[in-house]
């Protein structure tokens, strides 16, 4: 890990939210503390793939649990994505670091021009010292074209940016084998 220069880190919703489903500012800050310090010497470039948009949007919309229907999930993601990025922006600002939001769909990975544009954007954000935060664009993704979860998205982003290392953070015990 110490030799890896470009790293993609994925964090799941349950690692960022409270038991009631809202964003946990302390957890986000703790994650940002580690990420900002890891890249502070300028030797490492880190891209964060962050879940949490739907979970962050539940409470503001008066929803007690994740909805089953796609339209409500998309509405929660729409509200929650702004809250999620605002939290990351405030947390990274403590280190004088700007964040860049990149929302992707599976179409963006399969269409050549979209793929190339996403790759260039991520490369440019890293070159300019910004911290890219990637999530699936849940507000436009349909059941047929969704990544399924951000573990798959993180693997695709790692390929997209030619990462040396992919780290999947989770609060679930076990070994991922899917």
C-alpha positions as CSV (number, residue, x, y, z in Angstrom):
1,X,0.0,0.0,0.0
2,X,2.9,2.4,0.7
3,X,4.0,2.2,-2.9
4,X,0.6,2.9,-4.4
5,X,0.5,6.4,-5.8
6,X,-3.1,6.6,-7.1
7,X,-5.7,5.1,-4.8
8,X,-9.5,4.7,-5.1
9,X,-11.3,4.5,-1.7
10,X,-14.9,3.4,-1.5
11,X,-17.0,4.0,1.6
12,X,-20.6,2.6,2.1
13,X,-23.6,4.4,3.4
14,X,-23.7,2.6,6.7
15,X,-20.2,3.9,7.5
16,X,-21.4,7.5,7.0
17,X,-24.8,7.6,8.6
18,X,-26.5,7.4,12.0
19,X,-28.8,4.7,13.1
20,X,-31.7,6.9,12.1
21,X,-30.3,7.3,8.6
22,X,-29.0,10.9,8.6
23,X,-25.4,11.8,7.9
24,X,-23.0,11.4,10.8
25,X,-20.8,14.5,10.7
26,X,-18.3,12.9,13.1
27,X,-17.9,9.8,10.9
28,X,-17.5,11.9,7.7
29,X,-14.9,14.1,9.5
30,X,-13.0,11.0,10.7
31,X,-12.9,9.6,7.2
32,X,-11.8,13.0,5.7
33,X,-9.1,13.3,8.4
34,X,-7.5,10.0,7.2
35,X,-7.9,10.8,3.5
36,X,-6.6,14.3,3.8
37,X,-3.6,13.3,5.8
38,X,-2.8,10.4,3.5
39,X,-2.5,12.7,0.5
40,X,-0.9,15.7,2.4
41,X,2.6,15.0,1.2
42,X,1.5,15.2,-2.4
43,X,2.8,11.7,-3.2
44,X,-0.6,10.1,-3.2
45,X,-3.6,10.9,-5.3
46,X,-6.9,9.6,-3.9
47,X,-10.4,9.4,-5.5
48,X,-13.3,8.7,-3.1
49,X,-16.3,6.7,-4.2
50,X,-18.9,7.5,-1.7
51,X,-22.3,6.0,-1.1
52,X,-24.8,7.8,1.1
53,X,-26.9,10.1,-1.1
54,X,-30.2,8.1,-0.6
55,X,-29.6,7.6,3.1
56,X,-28.8,11.3,3.6
57,X,-32.0,12.3,1.8
58,X,-34.4,10.1,3.8
59,X,-34.9,12.3,6.9
60,X,-35.3,15.6,5.1
61,X,-38.1,14.1,3.0
62,X,-39.8,12.6,6.1
63,X,-39.0,9.0,5.1
64,X,-38.2,6.6,7.9
65,X,-36.6,3.9,5.8
66,X,-35.2,3.4,2.3
67,X,-38.1,3.3,-0.1
68,X,-38.7,0.3,-2.4
69,X,-39.9,2.3,-5.4
70,X,-37.3,3.8,-7.8
71,X,-38.9,7.3,-7.9
72,X,-38.7,7.8,-4.2
73,X,-35.1,6.5,-4.1
74,X,-34.3,9.0,-6.8
75,X,-35.9,11.8,-4.9
76,X,-34.0,10.9,-1.8
77,X,-30.8,10.7,-3.7
78,X,-31.5,14.1,-5.3
79,X,-31.9,15.8,-1.9
80,X,-29.2,13.7,-0.2
81,X,-26.4,14.1,-2.8
82,X,-26.3,17.8,-2.1
83,X,-26.2,17.3,1.6
84,X,-23.5,14.6,1.2
85,X,-21.2,16.8,-0.9
86,X,-21.8,19.8,1.3
87,X,-20.7,17.8,4.3
88,X,-17.6,16.6,2.4
89,X,-16.9,20.2,1.3
90,X,-17.0,21.5,4.8
91,X,-14.9,18.7,6.2
92,X,-12.2,18.9,3.5
93,X,-12.2,22.7,3.9
94,X,-10.6,22.2,7.3
95,X,-7.5,21.1,5.3
96,X,-7.8,23.8,2.6
97,X,-8.8,21.1,0.1
98,X,-11.5,21.6,-2.6
99,X,-13.7,18.8,-3.6
100,X,-15.1,18.0,-7.1
101,X,-18.3,16.0,-7.5
102,X,-18.4,13.4,-10.3
103,X,-21.7,11.6,-10.8
104,X,-21.6,8.6,-13.1
105,X,-24.0,6.1,-14.6
106,X,-23.2,2.8,-16.2
107,X,-23.8,4.4,-19.6
108,X,-20.9,6.7,-18.8
109,X,-18.6,3.7,-18.5
110,X,-19.8,2.0,-21.7
111,X,-20.0,5.0,-24.0
112,X,-16.6,5.8,-25.4
113,X,-17.0,9.6,-25.3
114,X,-18.5,9.6,-21.9
115,X,-15.8,7.3,-20.6
116,X,-13.1,9.5,-22.0
117,X,-14.6,12.7,-20.6
118,X,-15.0,11.1,-17.1
119,X,-11.4,10.0,-17.2
120,X,-10.1,13.4,-18.3
121,X,-12.2,15.2,-15.6
122,X,-10.9,12.9,-12.8
123,X,-7.3,13.3,-14.1
124,X,-7.7,17.1,-14.2
125,X,-9.2,17.3,-10.8
126,X,-6.3,15.3,-9.3
127,X,-3.8,17.4,-11.2
128,X,-5.3,20.6,-9.9
129,X,-5.2,19.4,-6.3
130,X,-8.9,18.9,-5.9
131,X,-10.3,15.8,-4.2
132,X,-12.7,13.9,-6.5
133,X,-15.8,12.5,-4.9
134,X,-17.6,10.0,-7.1
135,X,-21.1,8.5,-6.7
136,X,-23.6,6.9,-9.0
137,X,-26.0,9.4,-10.5
138,X,-29.0,7.8,-8.8
139,X,-31.4,10.5,-9.9
140,X,-31.3,9.3,-13.5
141,X,-30.2,5.7,-13.2
142,X,-32.9,3.1,-13.7
143,X,-33.1,-0.4,-12.3
144,X,-31.9,-1.7,-15.7
145,X,-28.8,0.4,-15.8
146,X,-27.8,0.8,-12.2
147,X,-24.4,-0.3,-11.0
148,X,-26.1,-2.3,-8.3
149,X,-23.8,-1.0,-5.6
150,X,-20.9,1.3,-5.4
151,X,-18.4,-1.6,-5.0
152,X,-18.8,-2.2,-8.7
153,X,-18.6,1.5,-9.4
154,X,-15.4,1.8,-7.4
155,X,-13.8,-1.1,-9.4
156,X,-14.8,0.7,-12.6
157,X,-13.4,4.0,-11.4
158,X,-10.2,2.3,-10.3
159,X,-9.8,1.1,-13.9
160,X,-10.8,4.5,-15.3
161,X,-8.1,6.4,-13.4
162,X,-5.5,3.6,-13.6
163,X,-5.4,3.2,-9.8
164,X,-2.6,1.3,-8.2
165,X,-4.9,0.3,-5.3
166,X,-8.6,-0.1,-4.6
167,X,-9.7,0.1,-0.9
168,X,-13.3,-0.9,0.0
169,X,-14.2,0.4,3.5
170,X,-17.1,-1.3,5.3
171,X,-18.5,-1.8,8.7
172,X,-19.7,-5.3,7.7
173,X,-17.6,-8.2,8.9
174,X,-16.4,-10.7,6.4
175,X,-14.7,-11.0,3.1
176,X,-16.3,-9.7,-0.1
177,X,-16.4,-12.5,-2.7
178,X,-18.9,-11.1,-5.3
